[in-house]
């Protein structure tokens, strides 16, 4: 389903994996192999212990400086000094530091008795340094501390999209989506001749990466036309009695002027990102806005894909409107929505043995079309074939 949701989407950054760790392991093994064939194993152990101890000591000095800064924030952020110390030093990783200190002491004591000189070749030292820093990377010593992560997020606004996505889910989607079927049935009972396209009865959420969200979809694309509103959903929320929520149905017209209906709206939190980028006090650049918009989509998709109450009731449509409008013209949005509607229709009706090529080639030729007059209002539905309920 993740692949299906991204078939017609813009280029989305994938979550970061463990490539850095695995490449560090490879560098560490290669460096150790070089040292193993260039000198004695005992000298290798001494040099590795020495370099790790020096690196450990240097890193500790840096984090001590961080701790001195965090001490100023103990009353407001940590409440006690132990939490500030743990945030600055990552104390869970300092067990190996004690071991290194003991080994270093033993190494110095033994080297004095044996009179062994450390190798001084440049290539040997470079490989030794690569090994040691790769070793520290693998075991997490070079990872940023919670205090560093907090500082980076505060300065670069990295948490904006994450917070907006969760707020959008908890304060809106989680409330409306589980009741979508019920409100659709109420609408069909109230309004006659409503198009019954079960496979499209989910909430289609537009996610433009420019974060430009107009109030009227008709102004963006003339092939998108308002059809009606679903019954309001009312709930007591945050001290507001009977707070109401509602969704709108739109008719999307294809090149042959045939309407295809769906429940459609923008992801409203993106409007906050757009306003932030236009407010000097927010110090939020357009490049950061684009990055946060993509992060918002990835975060929201992950939240919804793991939500049992929302499963099957949503469809995210991400797109780079600034880029695609130049390539596809003024009707790029209706075209993109129709592609997603076609995808949903074919997933709902096409047998499993149908190939992807056949599915995509047939995406614009539907066996059942909704014949609704554009000017005279809703007319009786002519449906050639409906899937079994």
C-alpha positions in Angstrom: 0.0 0.0 0.0 2.9 2.4 0.6 4.0 1.8 -3.0 0.5 2.4 -4.3 0.2 5.6 -2.3 3.4 7.0 -3.9 2.9 5.9 -7.5 1.7 9.4 -8.6 3.4 11.4 -5.9 6.3 13.8 -6.1 9.8 12.8 -5.0 9.7 12.1 -1.3 12.7 11.6 0.9 13.0 8.1 2.4 13.6 7.7 6.1 17.2 7.4 7.0 18.5 3.8 7.6 21.7 2.3 9.0 24.0 2.8 6.1 26.4 5.0 8.2 26.7 2.2 10.8 27.4 -0.5 8.2 29.9 1.6 6.3 31.7 2.4 9.6 31.9 -1.3 10.3 33.4 -1.9 6.9 36.0 0.9 7.4 36.8 -0.5 10.8 37.4 -4.0 9.5 39.5 -2.7 6.6 41.6 -0.7 8.9 42.1 -3.5 11.3 43.1 -5.9 8.5 45.8 -3.4 7.3 47.2 -3.1 10.9 47.0 -6.9 11.4 49.3 -7.5 8.5 51.6 -4.6 9.2 52.6 -5.1 12.8 52.3 -7.3 15.9 48.9 -8.0 17.4 50.1 -6.8 20.8 51.1 -3.4 19.4 47.8 -3.1 17.6 45.9 -3.7 20.9 48.1 -1.1 22.6 47.6 1.5 19.9 43.8 1.0 19.7 43.5 1.3 23.4 45.6 4.5 23.4 43.7 6.1 20.6 40.2 5.2 22.0 41.2 6.6 25.3 42.4 9.9 23.9 39.2 10.2 21.7 37.1 9.4 24.7 38.8 12.0 26.8 38.5 14.6 24.1 34.8 13.9 23.6 34.3 14.1 27.4 35.8 17.5 27.5 33.5 18.8 24.8 30.5 17.4 26.6 31.6 18.9 29.8 31.3 22.3 28.1 27.8 21.4 27.0 26.9 20.4 30.6 28.1 23.8 31.9 25.6 25.4 29.5 22.8 23.0 30.5 23.4 23.8 34.1 21.8 27.2 33.4 18.6 25.5 32.4 18.3 23.0 35.3 15.3 24.8 37.0 13.3 25.3 33.8 14.2 22.1 31.7 15.5 19.4 34.0 14.4 20.1 37.6 17.6 18.4 38.8 21.3 18.2 37.9 21.3 14.4 37.3 18.9 14.8 34.3 21.1 17.6 32.9 24.2 15.5 33.3 22.6 12.5 31.5 21.3 14.8 28.7 24.8 16.2 28.1 27.0 13.1 28.5 24.8 10.1 27.5 25.9 8.3 30.7 24.6 4.9 29.4 27.6 4.8 27.0 30.2 5.6 29.6 30.6 2.1 30.9 33.0 1.4 28.0 34.9 4.5 29.1 35.7 3.0 32.4 36.9 -0.2 30.7 39.1 1.9 28.3 40.6 3.7 31.3 41.6 0.4 33.0 43.0 -1.0 29.7 44.9 2.2 29.1 46.5 2.1 32.5 47.5 -1.5 32.1 48.9 -0.7 28.6 51.1 2.1 29.9 52.3 0.0 32.8 53.2 -2.9 30.5 54.8 -0.8 27.8 57.2 0.8 30.3 58.4 -2.7 31.3 58.7 -4.0 27.8 60.2 -0.8 26.3 58.0 -1.1 23.2 57.8 1.9 20.8 54.6 2.7 19.0 54.7 2.5 15.2 55.1 5.9 13.6 54.3 5.3 10.0 51.8 7.9 8.5 49.7 5.3 6.7 49.5 3.2 9.9 48.3 6.2 12.0 45.7 7.2 9.4 44.2 3.7 9.4 44.4 3.6 13.1 42.5 6.9 13.4 39.8 5.6 10.9 39.4 2.4 13.0 39.0 4.3 16.2 36.5 6.8 15.1 34.6 4.1 13.2 34.6 2.1 16.5 33.2 5.0 18.4 30.5 5.6 15.7 29.4 2.0 15.7 28.9 2.0 19.5 27.1 5.3 19.5 29.7 7.5 21.3 29.7 10.0 18.4 25.9 10.3 18.3 24.5 13.7 19.3 23.3 14.0 22.9 19.7 14.8 23.8 20.8 18.4 24.5 22.4 18.7 21.1 19.3 17.3 19.4 17.1 19.7 21.3 19.3 22.7 20.2 19.3 21.6 16.6 15.5 21.2 16.5 14.9 24.6 18.2 17.2 26.5 15.8 16.2 24.8 12.6 12.4 24.2 13.3 12.8 20.4 12.6 9.9 19.6 14.9 7.3 21.8 13.2 6.1 19.2 10.7 6.0 16.4 13.2 3.9 18.4 15.6 1.5 19.6 12.9 1.0 16.1 11.6 0.1 14.7 15.0 -2.1 17.6 15.8 -4.0 17.2 12.5 -4.5 13.5 13.2 -5.5 13.7 16.8 -7.6 16.9 16.6 -9.3 16.2 13.2 -8.8 13.0 11.2 -9.1 10.6 14.2 -12.5 12.2 15.0 -13.9 12.4 11.5 -12.7 9.4 9.6 -14.2 6.6 11.7 -17.7 8.3 11.2 -17.3 8.8 7.5 -19.3 5.8 6.4 -22.2 6.8 8.6 -22.3 10.3 7.4 -22.2 9.2 3.7 -25.2 6.9 4.3 -27.1 9.8 5.9 -26.3 12.0 3.0 -27.4 9.3 0.5 -30.7 8.9 2.4 -31.3 12.7 2.4 -30.2 13.6 -1.1 -31.7 11.6 -4.0 -29.7 10.4 -7.0 -26.4 10.6 -5.1 -23.6 8.9 -7.1 -22.7 5.6 -5.4 -19.0 5.0 -6.0 -18.1 3.0 -2.9 -14.5 2.6 -3.8 -14.1 6.4 -3.9 -15.9 7.1 -0.6 -12.9 8.1 1.5 -11.3 11.4 2.4 -8.9 12.5 -0.3 -6.3 14.9 1.3 -4.3 17.2 -0.9 -0.8 18.0 0.2 0.8 20.7 -2.0 4.5 21.1 -1.1 4.3 24.8 -1.8 1.9 24.9 1.2 -0.3 27.3 -0.9 -3.9 26.5 0.1 -6.6 28.5 -1.6 -10.1 28.7 0.0 -11.8 27.5 -3.2 -10.7 24.6 -5.3 -12.5 25.9 -8.3 -10.0 28.7 -8.5 -7.1 26.3 -8.8 -8.7 24.1 -11.5 -11.9 24.8 -13.5 -12.5 21.1 -13.9 -13.1 20.8 -10.1 -16.7 21.7 -9.0 -18.3 21.8 -5.6 -21.1 19.1 -5.4 -22.3 19.2 -1.8 -21.5 18.9 1.9 -21.8 15.8 4.0 -23.8 16.0 7.3 -21.9 17.8 10.0 -20.3 15.8 12.8 -20.7 17.4 16.2 -18.8 16.6 19.3 -17.9 18.4 22.6 -14.3 19.3 22.2 -11.9 21.4 24.3 -14.7 23.2 26.2 -16.7 23.9 23.0 -20.2 22.4 23.1 -21.3 20.6 20.0 -18.3 21.7 18.0 -19.1 20.9 14.3 -16.9 19.4 11.6 -17.9 18.7 8.0 -16.5 17.6 4.6 -17.2 18.6 1.1 -17.9 16.4 -2.0 -16.5 17.6 -5.3 -17.1 16.6 -8.9 -13.8 16.2 -10.9 -14.4 16.4 -14.7 -12.2 14.5 -17.1 -11.3 15.4 -20.6 -14.6 14.1 -21.9 -16.5 16.2 -19.4 -17.5 13.2 -17.3 -17.8 13.8 -13.5 -16.1 11.6 -10.9 -17.0 12.4 -7.3 -15.0 12.2 -4.2 -14.7 13.8 -0.8 -11.8 16.3 -1.2 -10.0 18.9 0.9 -6.5 20.3 1.6 -4.4 19.4 4.6 -5.0 22.7 6.5 -1.9 22.6 8.7 0.2 23.3 5.7 -1.3 26.8 5.7 0.5 27.4 9.0 3.8 26.5 7.3 3.1 28.9 4.5 2.2 31.8 6.9 5.4 31.1 8.9 7.6 31.4 5.8 6.0 34.8 5.1 6.4 36.1 8.7 9.9 37.5 9.4 9.6 36.8 13.2 9.3 33.0 12.5 12.7 33.0 10.7 11.4 30.2 8.5 12.8 30.1 4.9 11.1 28.7 1.8 13.7 25.9 1.7 12.7 24.9 5.2 9.1 25.1 4.3 9.5 22.7 1.5 11.5 20.3 3.7 8.9 20.5 6.4 6.0 20.0 3.9 7.6 16.7 2.8 8.3 15.7 6.4 4.6 16.5 7.2 3.5 14.1 4.5 5.8 11.3 5.5 4.9 11.7 9.2 1.1 11.8 8.5 1.3 8.8 6.2 3.1 6.8 8.8 0.6 7.8 11.5 -2.4 7.0 9.4 -1.0 3.7 8.1 -0.6 2.6 11.7 -4.0 3.8 12.8 -6.7 1.1 13.0 -9.6 3.5 13.4 -8.6 5.4 10.2 -7.7 2.4 8.0 -9.5 2.5 4.6 -10.9 6.0 5.1 -8.2 8.2 3.6 -6.0 8.8 0.6 -3.1 11.2 0.7 -2.3 13.1 -2.6 1.2 14.8 -2.3 2.4 16.9 -5.2 4.9 19.7 -6.0 2.4 22.2 -7.4 5.0 24.7 -8.5 6.8 22.0 -10.6 3.8 20.1 -11.9 1.8 23.1 -12.9 4.6 24.1 -15.3 4.7 20.6 -16.8 1.0 19.7 -16.9 -0.7 23.0 -17.3 -3.7 24.6 -15.5 -5.5 21.2 -15.1 -2.7 19.4 -13.4 -4.6 19.1 -10.1 -7.8 17.5 -11.6 -5.5 15.2 -13.6 -3.7 14.1 -10.5 -6.9 13.5 -8.6 -8.4 11.5 -11.4 -5.3 9.3 -11.5 -5.7 8.6 -7.8 -9.4 7.9 -8.3 -8.6 5.5 -11.2 -6.1 3.8 -9.0 -8.7 3.3 -6.2 -11.3 2.1 -8.7 -9.0 -0.5 -10.3 -7.8 -1.7 -6.9 -11.5 -2.2 -6.0 -12.6 -3.9 -9.2 -9.6 -5.4 -11.1 -8.8 -9.1 -10.4 -5.6 -9.9 -8.7 -4.0 -11.5 -11.7 -4.1 -8.2 -13.7 -0.6 -6.8 -14.3 0.5 -3.4 -13.3 1.0 -2.4 -17.0 -2.6 -3.4 -17.8 -3.9 -1.6 -14.8 -2.1 1.6 -15.7 -3.1 1.4 -19.3 -6.7 1.0 -18.4 -6.8 3.7 -15.8 -8.5 6.2 -18.0 -11.2 3.8 -19.4 -13.7 2.9 -16.7 -16.5 0.4 -17.2 -18.8 2.3 -14.9 -19.1 6.1 -15.4 -21.1 8.5 -13.3 -23.3 10.4 -15.7 -24.2 13.6 -13.9 -25.2 16.7 -15.7 -22.8 19.6 -15.1 -25.5 22.3 -15.4 -28.7 20.7 -14.3 -27.6 19.2 -11.0 -27.6 15.6 -9.9 -29.3 13.2 -12.4 -30.1 9.4 -12.1 -26.9 7.4 -11.9 -26.1 5.1 -14.8 -23.8 2.4 -13.4 -22.7 -0.4 -15.8 -21.3 -2.6 -13.1 -20.9 -2.5 -9.4 -18.8 -4.7 -7.2 -20.5 -7.0 -4.8 -21.0 -5.5 -1.4 
